[in-house]
Amino acid sequence: MDSPTCPIGAPTRDYSHHRRPPKKFVAPVIPPPTTSRSTRRQVMVFPTTAVPQEIKDLKALPPTPKLPPAPLSPPPKSRRRNGIVFDLNNIEQQLKDLECDAPPRQNNSSA
């Protein structure tokens, strides 16, 4: 008999070559965060030449001290964009800031 046998007559088992190699550890892949409409800022964009009259009328209203000041928006990534982004929660303050930043108008009407 070439194979070893146990004392009760059954062949012994050799577990050394039947074992599976240990699995390699693979780090779990974390998906990038998804943006949903509910987490995006709610803003409106108007061209600088076509600001609605309702927004222009807000300049005349007294300021409301209830709202905390909003952080300034970062500069646009592309200088080719021509428009203004208004935060709807703080539009009155943004319009005042816009009015302060605007160059003074000159009346050059010769009639």
C-alpha positions in Angstrom: 0.0 0.0 0.0 1.4 3.3 -1.1 -0.9 5.6 0.7 -0.9 5.9 4.4 -3.9 4.7 6.2 -5.4 5.4 9.6 -5.6 2.6 12.1 -9.2 1.9 11.3 -8.5 1.4 7.6 -9.5 4.7 6.0 -6.9 6.7 4.1 -5.6 9.8 5.9 -6.4 13.1 4.4 -3.7 15.5 3.3 -5.0 19.1 3.8 -1.9 20.9 2.7 -2.6 20.9 -1.1 -6.4 21.3 -0.9 -6.5 24.6 0.9 -7.4 27.6 -1.0 -4.9 30.5 -0.9 -6.0 33.4 1.2 -8.0 36.0 -0.7 -6.3 39.3 -1.5 -7.7 42.3 0.4 -9.5 44.6 -2.0 -10.3 48.1 -0.6 -14.0 48.9 -1.0 -14.6 51.5 -3.8 -16.4 54.5 -2.4 -18.6 56.1 -5.1 -18.3 59.9 -5.6 -21.0 61.9 -3.9 -23.9 62.5 -6.1 -25.6 65.9 -6.3 -29.3 66.1 -6.2 -31.6 69.0 -7.0 -32.5 69.4 -3.3 -28.8 70.0 -2.3 -28.0 72.5 -5.1 -28.2 76.2 -4.5 -31.5 77.8 -5.7 -30.4 80.7 -7.9 -31.5 82.7 -10.9 -29.2 84.0 -13.6 -30.0 87.1 -15.5 -28.0 88.8 -18.3 -26.5 92.1 -17.1 -28.6 93.9 -19.7 -31.9 92.4 -18.8 -32.5 92.5 -15.1 -36.3 92.3 -14.5 -38.1 95.4 -13.2 -39.2 93.5 -10.0 -35.6 93.1 -9.0 -34.8 96.7 -9.8 -37.7 97.7 -7.5 -36.2 95.8 -4.6 -33.5 98.4 -4.4 -36.0 100.9 -3.0 -37.2 98.6 -0.2 -35.7 99.0 3.4 -33.2 96.3 4.4 -34.4 93.4 6.4 -32.1 92.7 9.3 -33.4 89.1 9.7 -31.1 87.6 7.1 -27.5 87.0 7.9 -25.0 88.2 5.3 -24.3 85.7 2.5 -20.7 84.8 1.6 -19.5 86.3 -1.6 -19.8 84.1 -4.7 -16.5 82.9 -6.1 -15.4 84.5 -9.4 -16.7 82.7 -12.5 -14.6 80.0 -14.0 -15.0 81.4 -17.4 -14.6 85.1 -18.2 -16.8 84.6 -21.3 -19.9 84.4 -19.2 -22.0 87.6 -19.2 -24.5 87.4 -16.4 -25.3 87.9 -12.7 -26.1 85.1 -10.3 -28.5 86.1 -7.5 -29.0 84.0 -4.4 -32.8 84.1 -3.9 -32.5 84.0 -0.1 -30.4 87.2 0.0 -31.2 89.1 -3.2 -31.8 92.5 -1.6 -28.2 92.6 -0.1 -26.8 91.4 -3.4 -28.5 94.1 -5.3 -27.2 96.8 -2.9 -23.7 95.4 -3.3 -24.1 95.4 -7.0 -25.3 99.0 -6.9 -22.2 100.0 -4.8 -19.8 98.2 -7.1 -21.3 99.7 -10.3 -19.4 102.7 -11.8 -21.3 106.0 -11.7 -23.5 106.7 -14.7 -23.0 109.8 -16.8 -25.8 111.6 -18.5 -24.5 112.5 -21.9 -27.9 113.3 -23.5 -27.6 116.4 -25.6 -31.1 117.4 -26.8 
